[in-house]
């Protein structure tokens, strides 16, 4: 399998990925939410955030077929007190048949490269408190825990 990573620069193309983006949101949300992610979150995210400097969408596609097999997206995360804005990984999805081959790692590294070109040094990510695999992958990529968010559920 020969994959190519490519940034999605046009909103219309991003909209063509809504099914995959919603799948990414649904699967990713399971690690930090008890309730299902409601349908349509990807469209809302794109309508609100596409075009902002913190928002990057990158796909991994099979070169010959041009089939999109994985996606990552960052979006703006704003601190409510300081009003500082930083890019945050909001979606990451790799189709099951190509997992454990370094695709997620390659997507994160390419996303980081794109954001550095836009002037961002930091990249935020969230992980469920028990998602040891995701936390471990992030730490291997040099990410560190900077604060914990707690919930009174």
C-alpha positions as CSV (number, residue, x, y, z in Angstrom):
1,X,0.0,0.0,0.0
2,X,1.4,3.4,-1.0
3,X,0.0,6.3,1.0
4,X,0.3,10.0,0.4
5,X,-0.3,12.7,3.0
6,X,-2.0,15.8,1.7
7,X,-3.5,18.9,3.3
8,X,-7.0,19.8,2.3
9,X,-7.0,23.4,1.3
10,X,-10.6,24.0,0.1
11,X,-13.7,24.0,2.2
12,X,-15.7,22.1,-0.5
13,X,-13.2,19.3,-0.4
14,X,-13.4,19.2,3.4
15,X,-17.1,18.9,3.1
16,X,-16.7,15.9,0.8
17,X,-15.0,14.2,3.8
18,X,-17.9,14.7,6.2
19,X,-18.7,11.0,6.5
20,X,-15.1,10.2,7.4
21,X,-14.8,13.2,9.7
22,X,-18.0,12.3,11.6
23,X,-16.7,8.7,12.0
24,X,-13.5,10.2,13.4
25,X,-15.4,12.3,15.8
26,X,-17.7,9.5,16.9
27,X,-14.8,7.0,17.4
28,X,-12.6,9.6,19.1
29,X,-15.3,10.8,21.4
30,X,-15.7,7.4,22.9
31,X,-12.4,7.9,24.7
32,X,-13.5,11.0,26.6
33,X,-17.4,11.0,26.5
34,X,-20.0,8.7,27.9
35,X,-22.7,10.0,25.4
36,X,-22.5,9.5,21.6
37,X,-21.1,12.4,19.6
38,X,-24.2,13.9,17.9
39,X,-24.4,13.7,14.1
40,X,-23.3,16.7,12.2
41,X,-20.4,17.8,14.4
42,X,-17.9,17.7,11.6
43,X,-20.0,20.1,9.4
44,X,-20.4,22.4,12.4
45,X,-16.6,22.3,13.0
46,X,-15.7,23.0,9.4
47,X,-18.3,25.9,9.2
48,X,-16.9,27.5,12.3
49,X,-13.2,26.8,12.0
50,X,-12.1,26.1,8.5
51,X,-9.9,28.9,7.3
52,X,-8.6,29.8,10.8
53,X,-4.8,29.5,11.1
54,X,-5.2,26.8,13.8
55,X,-7.3,24.6,11.6
56,X,-5.6,22.1,9.3
57,X,-7.1,19.0,7.8
58,X,-4.7,16.3,6.4
59,X,-5.7,13.1,4.7
60,X,-3.7,10.0,4.0
61,X,-4.9,8.6,0.7
62,X,-4.0,5.5,-1.3
63,X,-1.9,6.9,-4.2
64,X,-3.4,4.9,-7.1
65,X,-7.0,4.8,-6.0
66,X,-7.0,8.2,-4.3
67,X,-9.1,6.7,-1.6
68,X,-8.9,8.5,1.7
69,X,-7.9,6.0,4.4
70,X,-7.1,8.3,7.3
71,X,-7.6,11.9,8.5
72,X,-6.4,14.3,11.1
73,X,-7.7,17.7,11.9
74,X,-6.7,20.5,14.2
75,X,-8.8,23.4,15.4
76,X,-8.6,26.4,17.7
77,X,-8.6,25.8,21.4
78,X,-9.1,29.1,23.3
79,X,-8.3,29.5,27.0
80,X,-11.3,31.3,28.5
81,X,-9.3,33.5,30.8
82,X,-6.1,34.4,29.0
83,X,-7.8,34.2,25.5
84,X,-4.7,32.5,24.2
85,X,-5.5,30.3,21.2
86,X,-3.5,27.2,20.2
87,X,-4.1,24.5,17.7
88,X,-5.6,21.3,19.1
89,X,-6.0,17.9,17.5
90,X,-9.8,17.5,17.3
91,X,-10.1,14.5,14.9
92,X,-7.8,11.6,14.2
93,X,-9.0,8.5,12.4
94,X,-7.2,5.6,10.7
95,X,-9.2,2.9,9.0
96,X,-8.8,-0.3,11.0
97,X,-7.2,-2.3,8.2
98,X,-4.1,0.0,8.1
99,X,-3.7,0.7,11.8
100,X,-0.4,-0.1,13.7
101,X,1.7,0.9,10.6
102,X,2.7,4.4,11.6
103,X,-0.1,6.2,9.8
104,X,-1.3,8.1,12.8
105,X,2.2,9.1,13.7
106,X,2.9,10.3,10.2
107,X,-0.3,12.3,10.2
108,X,0.5,14.0,13.6
109,X,4.1,14.8,12.4
110,X,2.7,16.3,9.1
111,X,0.1,18.3,11.0
112,X,2.8,19.6,13.4
113,X,5.0,20.6,10.4
114,X,2.1,22.5,8.8
115,X,1.3,24.3,12.0
116,X,5.0,25.3,12.5
117,X,4.9,26.8,9.1
118,X,1.9,28.9,10.3
119,X,3.9,30.1,13.3
120,X,2.6,27.7,16.0
121,X,5.0,26.1,18.3
122,X,2.6,24.1,20.5
123,X,0.1,21.5,19.5
124,X,-2.5,20.4,22.0
125,X,-4.3,17.0,22.1
126,X,-6.8,15.4,24.4
127,X,-7.0,11.9,25.6
128,X,-9.4,10.0,27.8
129,X,-7.9,9.4,31.3
130,X,-7.7,5.6,30.6
131,X,-6.5,5.8,27.0
132,X,-3.0,4.5,27.7
133,X,-2.3,3.8,24.0
134,X,-3.1,7.3,22.9
135,X,-1.3,8.9,25.8
136,X,1.8,6.7,25.1
137,X,1.8,7.5,21.4
138,X,1.6,11.3,22.3
139,X,4.4,11.0,24.7
140,X,6.6,9.1,22.2
141,X,6.0,12.1,19.9
142,X,7.4,14.4,22.6
143,X,4.1,15.7,24.0
144,X,3.8,16.2,27.7
145,X,0.9,16.6,30.1
146,X,0.6,20.2,30.9
147,X,-2.7,20.2,32.8
148,X,-5.6,17.9,33.7
149,X,-9.3,18.6,33.1
150,X,-11.6,17.1,35.6
151,X,-15.3,16.6,35.4
152,X,-17.9,16.2,38.1
153,X,-20.1,13.5,36.5
